[in-house]
Amino acid sequence: MKKLSIKKIWKTITGDRQLLAGTIGLALLLLLAVAAAAVATENPYHYGKDMLVGLGENGHILGTNHMGQDIYSMIIYGIRTSLKVAVISALISGALGVFIGGIGGFFGGKVDTFISELINVFMMLPSFFLILLIIAMFGNSITNVMIVIGITTWPSNAKLMRAQALSLRERTFVKSAVAMGETKRQILFKYIIPNGIFPVIANTTMGMSNAILTEAGLSFLGLGDPGIISWGQMIYTGKQYITSAWWISAFAGAAIVVTVLVFYLLGDGLNHVLDPKYSRKRG
């Protein structure tokens, strides 16, 4: 049974090119993040004597910045920061969206009206400027950045979950559970959320790319955590040397583009395979 399940998952992944490309890309990113200490040639936090050294000079594959830090090693360690931000902020966003949207769609009535208006209010707010305000008020630690990104991006997940809950509460198996005397809380967590969460999973995965871009944007504006290696921070520090030491910003920018593309492909691929129409088409 276990082998059949693994075989089915593998067949699903290989059956969609975008999902396959995203899965391979994510696997490589995770591998590099876990083995960063072994893959990196130097300590990225170490300030060396080789300042603004070009590509391949003095053993520096991608050169160094104005502080003598090895760019290649910084890129490798930056993967950890981006993945951490993407996963944790997406989990916060997904959990809030599923819980709030599920309650609104399942209970309906005044509860649904209130939650719908709350979602609309949050969706009308300029989220990036709200993030800037909260970071300015509570500090720019990486923990604050992840929490703020998570609590400002939940409305899209809530809308998806609400729509699923509105549909699922009319299904026969849910009405049967009500007739059998199961509580509303049991029905919500046992039937509504598990059966309606799939579109949210796909949307949350695609939202990870936005979380990476948001963190990079904050770091570029000088509002990121100065105690970590961040690609956005690398672009910010390298912009003044763009004509003489282009590699400082260029490779960090390329890393952001590739990572965002990986999560986009993964999310879009999941959106394909979790769509019932796609499943019927595949047979």
N, C-alpha and C positions, 0 to 999 in steps of 0.2 A: 504493500500500500504506500509506503514511504517512497519507494523507488518510482512508483507510478506518478506520485505527486511531484517529485523533483523533475521527472521527465516532462510532465505537463507544463511546469513552470519554464523549463528550458525551451520547450517548443513555442511557448507564448512569447518569450523574449526574442528568440531567433526569428519568429514570424513577422516581427515589425522592425524595419530598419532603424527607425529613430530610437526605439526603445533599446535595441541592441547596441547602437552607437553610444547612447547615453549611459547604459550599464557598463560598457567597457571603459568609457571615460571616467565614470565615478569610481570604478574599481582601481584604475591607475592612480587617481587622485588620493584615494584612501591608502593605497600602498605607499605612495610617496610621503603622505602625512605620517604614517606609522613609522616608516623607516627614514625619517628626515635626518636624524643624527648620523645615520650610516651613509646616506646619499649625498648630503651636503659636504662640501670640501673643507669648509671652515666654520667657525662659530660666527653666526651672523650678527651677534651682539658685540663682537670684538672689533675695536677700532685699530686698524693696522696702519703701517707707515706708507703703504702704496695707495696714495690718494688719486682719484680720477684716472686710474689705469685702464687702458683699453681692453678690448676683447682678446682673451688668450695670453695676455702679457703677465709675466711673473706668476704663472699658474692660476690666474683668475679667468675662468671660462667666459664669464659675461662681464668682466671688468669690475671696477669698484666705484664707490661713490666718493663724495668730497670728504667723508670721515674715514675712508679706508675700509669700509665694510664690503664684503664680497657679495656682489649682486646675485650670483647664482644661488648661494646659500640662503640669501634673504628671500628669494623667490620660492625656494623649497619650503622654508619655514612659514612663509606667508600662506601656504596651502592650509596649514593647521588653523590659522586664524579665520580664513574664509569659510572652511567647512564647519568650524565651531559656530560661527555667526549664523550660517545658513541653516544648520540643523536645529539649534536651540531656539532661534527666533521663529522658525517655521513650526516647531512643536508647540510653542506658546500660542501662535496665531491659529494653528489648526485646532488645538484643544479648546480655546475660547470660542472659535467659530462653530465647532461641532456642538458644544454644550449650549451656547446661546441660541443658535439657529434651531437646534433640535427641540428645545423647550418651546420656542415660539411657534414652530410648525405643528408640534404635537398637541399642545394645549389649546392653541387658537384663541379666539375671542379677544378680550382686552389685553391679555398677555402677549398675544401675537401682534396686536396693534402697537403696543408700547415698544416691543423689540424691533418691529419693522421701522418705526420712527427713529429709534436709537441707531439702527444700522444706516439709515439715510443720513442722519446727522454726521456720523463718523465718515461716511463716504463723501460728503460735501466738503469736509475739512481738508485743507491742503496738508497732507500727511507729512511731507518732508519738512515743512516749516514748523509743524507741530513737534516733530522729532528734534529739530534744532532748538526749539524753546525748552523742551524737557531736558535735553542734554545740558543746555546752558544753566538750568536751574539745579539739576541734581548731580552734575559731573559727567565726565566723559570716559569713565572706566568701561572696559569691554563688556562687563556684566550689564551695566546700565544701557549700553548700546543695543545689546541683544534683547533685553526686556522691552525697551522702547519700540524697537522695530516690530516685535511680536504683538504688542498691544495696540499698535496703530494699523495693522494689516489684517485683522481678523474679519472685518465686515464682508469681504468677498466670500470667505469660507462659510460665514453665517448664512448668507443668502442662498448658497448652494445647499447647505444642510436643511434650511427651512423649507425649501422647495421639495427636497426629498421627503421630509417629515410629513408635509401636507399630503403628499401622494401615498406614502406608506400607511398612514393612519386609517385610510379607507380600505386597505387590503383585508382580505378574509382572515388571514392568520393573526392579524392584530386584533380584529373584532372578536375572534375566537378567544384570544387571550383575555380580553376584557370580560367576555361572558363567563370565562372560567374563574374570574375573581382576582386576577393578578393586578397588583397596584400599578398606578401610572408610572411610578419610578421604575418598577421592574420592566414594564413594557418599553419605556424610553431607552433604558440601557441594555435590554435584552433583545429587542426587535427593531426599534426605530434606528438607533445609531449604528449598530453593526451592519444593517442592510442599506443604509443611506450614506455611508462614509466614503464610498469609493470615488465619487467625483471630487470630494474634498481632498483625498489623498493626491490625486493628479494635480489639482490646483495648488496645493501646498508645496508639492515638489517644484512646480514652475515658480512659485513664490520665493523659493530659495535663491533663485538667480537675482530677484529684485532685492533680497536681503543683502547679498554680496555687493551689489551695486550701491545700495544705500550706505553700507559701512565704508565702502571705498570713497564715496562722495563725502561723508563726514570726515574721514581721515584727510582727504584732499583739502578740505576747508579748515583743517587744523583742529577739528573737534573729535578726532579719534583718540584711542588710548595710546599715549606716548610710550608706554612700557612694553608694547608688543610689536612684532613685525607685521606691517600691513602694506598691501600693495598700493592702496590709495595714498598712504603716507609716503611711499617711495616716489610716486608720481609728483607729489607736492614738493618734496625736497629736491627732486631732479629737474623741476621745470626751469629753474634759474640757470641750469647747465645744459639746456636742451640743444644748444648749438655746438657746444664743445664736448659734452659727454651725454649724448642722446640715449645711450644704453640704460641709464638709470631709470628713466621714465618709460622708455619703449618696451622693455621686457616685462615690466610690472603691468603695463597696460595690456600687453598681449596675454599675460596670464589671466587677467580679469576677463577678457573676451572669451578665451578658451573655456574657463570654468563656468561662466554664465551660459555659454553654448551647450555645455555638457548637461547642466540642469534643465535647460530649456528642452533639449532633445529627450531627456528622461521623462520630464513631465508631460510633454506632448505625446510621447510613446505610451505612457500609462493612460493618458486620456483616450487614446485609440483602443487599447486592449480592454479597458474597463467599460467601454461603451457597448451596451447590449447589441446595437445594430452591427457593430464591427464583429462581435462574437458570432452572430448569426451568419454574417457574410463569410466568415472563415469556416463555418460549418462545425 
